[in-house]
Amino acid sequence: MLNRIVEGAVVLVSEFSLTATALSELVNVVVEGMGWMGYASRMDFHVNGRAISRGVPSNAHIAKWAEVLLPFADTANKEALNELIRRTRGDESNNQYYSGGRLFWVNDYLAHIGSHYCVWAKAISTRTVGGESGNGENPKGYYMGAGTCFLTHHGKEYEGIQPVWDWQRLPGTTVEQVPNFKWPNTAWGVNMWGSHDFAGGVSDGKRTLLSMELSRKNVTHAYKTVMATDDRVTCMGTGIDTRSVMFPVVTCVNQCIARGPVRYLTIDNQEHTLEQVR
């Protein structure tokens, strides 16, 4: 819909022109909203709904919106829009406006752009849903938004991953690994609501936090938190009740396309490297 509105703004003239207030709000949606939902020319999965089945979308369309809205923006927003246009081409090297974090409290959604990375995280509550399926798209998206957390540095971490993803191990989730799992109906958001009122976060622009309580299937009362600063992301889980499970429960840190050796630290602060990763 936003695409149609922005396209129409070019041809709506004279008595059909959008008001200055309406144009200002469109600028605000792009600068304060959509601009935070892409990084290194790629969009976050969380904001694509069932369209996640179509691949990792480029955010080039946002550049078109920004170009159309530039003449209607004030000086500060012009600078932000020009920065956004540069970023949609993959250049994240000198961000001024898009640096730090935003917490979209209505959606229980976190976006944080650090010095060399971006992280997006999604919580759900009795007020919010994690995603949707429909028209045959995204049939395995049941755990999307249930604490999912996507970390990107160069924009290609999740490119083309959907056909080979283990959808019971989405990054950030804690899920019982049920063989031959029968995926629940999630058409148009059914069964995608959260289980508890507690979900939300806060940001001072430099540090961003998102937290929730979630019960889903046999894994209940899981308290999950994501904290992001300029140079790191910290993920925590506690109080997770697995007494009713029949199969192993896994918390997935990440599941992305391998592009070389993987280094990690264990709890005893020892560094390890996995050379053969697939």
Helices and strands as residue ranges (DSSP letters): H 2-11, G 14-16, H 20-28, I 29-33, G 34-36, E 38-39, E 42-43, G 45-47, G 49-54, H 60-69, G 70-72, H 75-88, E 100-104, E 109-113, E 118-122, G 141-143, E 149-152, G 162-164, E 174-176, E 199-203, E 208-216, E 219-228, E 233-238, E 249-251, E 262-265, E 271-274
